[in-house]
Amino acid sequence: MTREEFLAFSRSTSGQEYRERVTGTLSEFYSASPERRMPVIWVEAGGCGGNTISLLNAMGPNFQQVMEGLIDLRFHNTLMWPEDDAALEELDRTVRGSPGFILMVEGAVSSRDQGRLCLVAAREDRMISGSALIRRLAPRASYIVAVGDCACFGGPTAARPNPSGSVGVGRFLRRKVINVSGCPAHPDWMVGTLAHLLLFGEPEMDEHGRPTLFYGETVHDRCTRRSFFDQRVFARKLGDPECMFELGCKGPITFADCPVRQWNCYQNWPVKGNTPCIGCTEPTFPDGMEPFFKPPFELEDRDGAPGAGRPRGGRRR
């Protein structure tokens, strides 16, 4: 499969077809060169663990196929087999012995009090903070992937008043990283980014470091309720079938392919479930998306007059 073919079906396909094509492509890739499985070190910093849970729900390929046929997971504080010192020894062996590995970080990095507000491991002689571990691993990694909005941009962990001084990985390291944002990130976004790294190298990214194959369009662009928006037909309350812009939907300013990708084994997504998009893939989430149930901007009328024709108090035809 060429890179162009990979990008085309990743942007347009989901469900069973997507699963079969991704899995088949990776099987061919590894059958030709089994040694291509790249070691992965996954560090969970300041966050809720929701991206790990999302990855466990992967379907295309599923989690077992990811572990057995896509990556060689060497370190993950909840998913790896070794514990305690054995886990840290495996981490050290990977850093010392691997010519390159992928560093994946989940959660924001606490920068206050020398990182002591987020501890990820302990040894007899010292506690290991998330910030210290990430700073140690980053120079040796072939790629650094921030997973979830907290790791990418700070997210809810860095929301006001941010007592831990948490920031995204790229800002903490002061270097370019690959941002797979979302709260949580969709499993396809994680798996697809890993597959692109292994098959073709670094993906094309937008100004915020997000792979454009998943974040190249707004939720609004392919929303199933877009026709209502174009006609300025808006829902009055949650549960109404019309466009939820007036109820605070942030789809017009949120870049993600949720309308076609969908969640929960490709069955549903917020707008389909009568819930406005809250912009969880964006650098300004959550503070910049509040209040969640207010429109993200003033509409213009069709002649371009600012604010003219902006619906007030519900539907307007």
Secondary structure as GFF3:
##gff-version 3
##sequence-region A 1 317
A	DSSP	alpha_helix	3	12	.	.	.	ID=ss1
A	DSSP	alpha_helix	15	32	.	.	.	ID=ss2
A	DSSP	three_ten_helix	34	36	.	.	.	ID=ss3
A	DSSP	beta_strand	38	44	.	.	.	ID=ss4
A	DSSP	alpha_helix	50	56	.	.	.	ID=ss5
A	DSSP	alpha_helix	63	69	.	.	.	ID=ss6
A	DSSP	beta_strand	71	75	.	.	.	ID=ss7
A	DSSP	alpha_helix	84	97	.	.	.	ID=ss8
A	DSSP	beta_strand	102	106	.	.	.	ID=ss9
A	DSSP	beta_strand	109	110	.	.	.	ID=ss10
A	DSSP	three_ten_helix	112	115	.	.	.	ID=ss11
A	DSSP	beta_strand	119	123	.	.	.	ID=ss12
A	DSSP	beta_strand	126	129	.	.	.	ID=ss13
A	DSSP	alpha_helix	130	137	.	.	.	ID=ss14
A	DSSP	three_ten_helix	138	140	.	.	.	ID=ss15
A	DSSP	beta_strand	143	147	.	.	.	ID=ss16
A	DSSP	alpha_helix	149	153	.	.	.	ID=ss17
A	DSSP	three_ten_helix	155	158	.	.	.	ID=ss18
A	DSSP	beta_strand	166	167	.	.	.	ID=ss19
A	DSSP	alpha_helix	169	173	.	.	.	ID=ss20
A	DSSP	beta_strand	178	180	.	.	.	ID=ss21
A	DSSP	alpha_helix	187	200	.	.	.	ID=ss22
A	DSSP	alpha_helix	212	215	.	.	.	ID=ss23
A	DSSP	three_ten_helix	219	222	.	.	.	ID=ss24
A	DSSP	alpha_helix	226	230	.	.	.	ID=ss25
A	DSSP	three_ten_helix	245	247	.	.	.	ID=ss26
A	DSSP	three_ten_helix	251	253	.	.	.	ID=ss27
A	DSSP	alpha_helix	258	261	.	.	.	ID=ss28
A	DSSP	three_ten_helix	287	289	.	.	.	ID=ss29
###
